[in-house]
């Protein structure tokens, strides 16, 4: 599944919802949590059916970031009934907690005859970070995301890129160990107007094997889409490698460099992405 850009949209804001489908994001995250004031949360949940239909017009996958705590189950049911593709589950504590949520919503899924909601797990505390591989191993989980600000608060740290780099890589390795998506940037992307810096951050993240990243402003979407997509030169190299491989049964030399099984696998992945 290709999720290069995931755009957060406050689920209570008609202004942001109206044009969300025009932004070109691979996924829209309808946010019921942090972006929505407490007084508006019930209305935002009630409006999910209309919102999901609106933002997916151009084919974007639609996730709903539900609330943790007492609102969780009702938010999840509303997302299920609205036809969302998946849930972004915040403040994940354990794989067991996700299994419990899955067990709760599967009754409604069966009644509606709809596919299972898939999960993006938002890791926001050190205990969950240390259990990230088990969380990634839950069947419904398709990817992991680090909640940087909340994790920093939980460990008493300042959320600088240097402080967050190691936790992000830990989460990245946990996701990849289970064959799941790893979403995030190793550098800060707080200034969405600095598209040059964002492009550098996306290129660095992709070089490490990250699959995409979330963003809060539409200006970041095309930068992330480009940053997590192989470039023309990279594709041309991959095509040359695969073409040359057809002429030999083993390792070979191309442009003065040895090409063996891992290099071939990388070339195939580039072409398939």
Secondary structure by P-SEA (a helix, b strand, c coil): ccccbbbbbcccccccccccccccccbbbbcccccccccaaaaaaaaaaaaaaaaaccccbbbbbcccccaaaaaaaaaaaaccccccccccccaaaaaaaaaaaaaaaaaaccccbbbbbbbccaaaaaaaaaaaacccccccccaaaaaaaaaccccccccaaaaaaaaaaaaaaacbbbbbbccccccccaaaaaaaaaaaaaaacccccccccccaaaaaaaaacccaaaaaaaaaaaaaaaacccccccccccccaaaaaaaaaaaac
